[in-house]
Amino acid sequence: VQLQASGGGLVQAGGSLRLSCAASEKIHRYSTMGWYRQVSGKQRELVAGISSGDATNYADSVKGRFTISRDNRKNAVYLQMNNLKPDDTAVYYCNAERVAVGGRLSFWGQGTLVTVSS
């Protein structure tokens, strides 16, 4: 699958952005879709995930501010980010994961940069 992330940009603290991830194939095939972020020099971290059954999970740092959703008809996943903080500045990556013989397969998009100014 190819994943195309978009929606990043520059926003002031307290503002909002909505990230979109467009998949090249049916996302219902994937057990989990998620958003990760990475700051230069640090490990990539999970921001939010959503299962094929619409169960969601969030990093503690974004709970109550970010919302992940999926639209199986459009093969898309979204991340609504509200009340953004400078610490949210990072490259955000879309991820798709499914169970395969022998383990799990994970696919990544190219990333979209989010910059939050103070």
Long-range contacts (C-beta under 8 A, 24 or more apart in sequence): 1-25, 1-27, 1-30, 1-96, 1-107, 2-109, 3-94, 3-95, 3-96, 3-107, 3-108, 3-109, 3-110, 4-94, 4-109, 4-110, 5-92, 5-93, 5-94, 5-109, 5-110, 5-111, 5-112, 6-112, 7-112, 8-91, 8-92, 8-112, 8-113, 8-114, 8-115, 9-113, 9-114, 9-115, 10-115, 10-117, 11-84, 11-114, 11-115, 11-116, 11-117, 12-116, 12-117, 13-84, 13-85, 13-86, 13-116, 13-117, 13-118, 14-83, 14-84, 15-84, 15-116, 16-80, 16-81, 16-82, 16-83, 16-84, 17-81, 17-84, 17-114, 18-78, 18-79, 18-80, 18-81, 19-78, 19-79, 19-81, 19-92, 19-94, 19-112, 19-114, 20-76, 20-77, 20-78, 21-76, 21-77, 21-78, 21-79, 21-94, 21-109, 22-74, 22-75, 22-76, 23-75, 23-76, 23-77, 23-96, 24-75, 25-75, 26-72, 26-75, 27-70, 27-72, 27-75, 27-76, 27-77, 27-96, 28-52, 28-72, 29-98, 30-96, 30-97, 30-98, 31-97, 31-98, 31-99, 32-95, 32-96, 32-97, 32-98, 33-68, 33-70, 33-77, 33-94, 33-95, 33-96, 33-97, 34-68, 34-77, 34-94, 34-95, 34-96, 34-97, 35-68, 35-77, 35-79, 35-92, 35-93, 35-94, 35-95, 36-92, 36-93, 36-95, 37-88, 37-90, 37-91, 37-92, 37-93, 37-114, 38-90, 38-91, 38-93, 38-111, 39-89, 39-90, 39-91, 44-93, 47-79, 47-92, 48-79, 50-77, 61-87, 62-88, 81-114, 84-114, 84-116, 85-116, 86-116, 86-117, 86-118, 87-116, 88-114, 88-116, 89-114, 89-115, 89-116, 90-114
